[in-house]
């Protein structure tokens, strides 16, 4: 058989076993999708008999859901009953006179972009995510926060949005704007690369060493997909990681610093949301 690369539209020209061909590399990224988030949301809205909804302009995906749990328990968020998503709940979070949307529990790249596209379809202009992550770098200690500049695409979702490249890139001016704002108020964070994986229990010592030698700081499960989606849709997306573990190899792994750590994470998220939204509303977004 002759192998055809559907993205480039050219024949490689040598026999290839069908078993070795991945459909991840067959997407034509210029073609428009048929299944649209706005159509699904409208169908859900009608089925559930909900009013029309416009979500807050700035929204946060809290993958673990622990930040949202804290906000709920302290009465700092309000449930948005008109949110038509079949899989999640949307809350409204007010910080210093600004209202943001927050959705918890969106773990994994496919689920993350599903909810993100739904938010953008209903009026979101700027998206921030925060996930738990495992430490790869040897010169750092957890817990710490990472502002992700690029994410290694060791998952499948990002290839549905962008042609094959090793990394999905954040918008450099947007990352710089967030970094300057966080530094101004002395919030602790690092900048750098992450490794996005679909299979956390398949992280071998050989692979971790290779990623470390590549300069990667942490491993997580969503950033590459969200950054690729943002670049594809021309939407401002910032991905944060709360590095809390070394893949369960220490007794104190997954310790986030208790209540002070949660409050610090909320402060970082709120400031990142504010900065990303200002960036979006100023028309400064540019794709990497």
Number of C-alpha atoms within 10 A of each C-alpha: 9 11 15 15 14 14 14 11 10 10 11 11 10 9 9 12 9 9 6 7 12 8 11 14 16 17 18 16 15 10 7 8 7 7 8 12 19 15 13 14 19 16 13 16 19 12 10 12 11 14 12 12 14 14 24 21 21 27 32 27 26 24 23 15 17 13 21 23 14 16 16 15 10 9 10 14 22 15 14 15 12 17 23 25 18 11 10 13 16 23 25 18 23 14 14 7 7 13 17 24 24 27 22 19 18 23 18 21 22 19 16 22 22 15 18 26 18 21 29 22 17 19 15 21 22 29 28 24 25 26 25 23 28 24 26 25 19 8 7 11 13 19 21 20 23 23 23 24 23 25 30 22 25 18 20 18 23 27 23 19 21 20 17 15 11 12 20 28 22 27 21 14 15 23 21 14 15 21 18 13 17 19 11 9 10 9 15 13 16 15 16 14 23 34 27 27 23 17 12 13 8 9 12 10 9 9 11 18 13 13 20 17 12 11 13 21 25 28 29 26 26 32 36 32 30 31 31 29 24 26 22 16 13 13 21 25 28 27 27 26 26 24 26 24 25 21 16 11 8 9 9 12 16 19 13 19 14 8 10 10 15 15 15 15 21 17 15 22 22 22 17 27 26 23 23 27 23 16 20 21 13 9 9 13 20 16 19 16
